[in-house]
């Protein structure tokens, strides 16, 4: 198993972690917004809310709790998934 951190790496907002449990199969843990001065590596802000990593292997989403920095990008996750299929 491997954990890939897509957010909350250099700060505390934008929580988004991917647990890869076998090839081409993973679970996303949270999918939150970056807030304040914290940004994603590509500069997430109100105009950049896209999911900037591949989601084709994600089989499930686990939400740890309902704060915007843990759930704020979930609608965008489903939006991008819809565009892919």
LINLINJO-V784799 format. One record per backbone hydrogen bond with DSSP energy under -0.5 kcal/mol. CO is the residue of the C=O (numbers start at 1). NH is the residue of the N-H. E is the energy in kcal/mol with one decimal. If there is no record, write none. Layout:
[[CO:NH:E] [CO:NH:E]]
This chain:
[[2:4:-0.5] [2:20:-3.2] [3:5:-0.5] [4:6:-0.7] [4:18:-3.0] [7:16:-0.6] [13:8:-1.1] [15:32:-3.0] [16:6:-2.9] [16:7:-0.9] [17:19:-0.5] [17:29:-4.1] [18:4:-2.8] [18:20:-0.8] [19:21:-0.7] [19:27:-2.2] [20:2:-2.0] [22:25:-2.0] [25:21:-1.4] [25:22:-1.5] [26:59:-3.2] [26:60:-0.7] [27:19:-3.1] [27:29:-0.5] [28:30:-0.7] [28:62:-3.0] [29:17:-2.2] [31:73:-2.5] [33:14:-1.6] [35:38:-1.5] [40:43:-2.0] [45:48:-1.7] [48:45:-0.6] [50:52:-0.7] [55:58:-1.1] [57:26:-2.3] [60:28:-2.8] [62:30:-2.8] [62:64:-0.6] [65:67:-1.3] [67:70:-2.7] [67:71:-1.6] [68:33:-2.2] [68:72:-2.1] [69:15:-1.6] [70:31:-2.9] [71:74:-1.8] [73:77:-2.0] [74:78:-2.0] [75:79:-1.9] [76:80:-2.5] [77:81:-1.8] [78:82:-2.3] [79:83:-1.8] [80:84:-1.3] [81:85:-1.1]]
